[in-house]
């Protein structure tokens, strides 16, 4: 009787543990990189619309609370107020529009990395082409920019 009870207990324990692991694996595999990429492209469209409208607070709200901008030739800037100030400075310098072209997205449900090219405009004139890397993080269920680094493709003079 003891052997039967022990055997039955081991069998039930094994089935329970295996079913828990299977559910964990299913939850992990539910992440879809293509869906995440589409969500990032949607945030990029919002970002570009805010920028074109001169809405630097809207731009800053595309970033996480602990987000940072790391522009070439300048120290890293964190905090939404400071991020808004960076983009205000770009707008005041005459850059009226940014056209972001996502090239690749890598990562998992925790963090994503986007690489792309940004074309900057003053009015209708393209004035710069830059490469960028953005690390994305979910905040309140939405992908937001966590780390944003960009720099010019032009040679240093």
Secondary structure, DSSP 8 states (H G I E B T S, - for coil): -HHHHHHHHHHHHHHHHHHHHHHHHHHHHT--HHHHHHHHHHHHHHHHHHHHTT-HHHHHTTEEEEEEEEETTS--EESHHHHHHHHHHHHHTT--EEEEEEEEEEE-SSEEEEEEEEEEEETTEEEEEEEEEEEEEEETTEEEEEEEEEEESS---
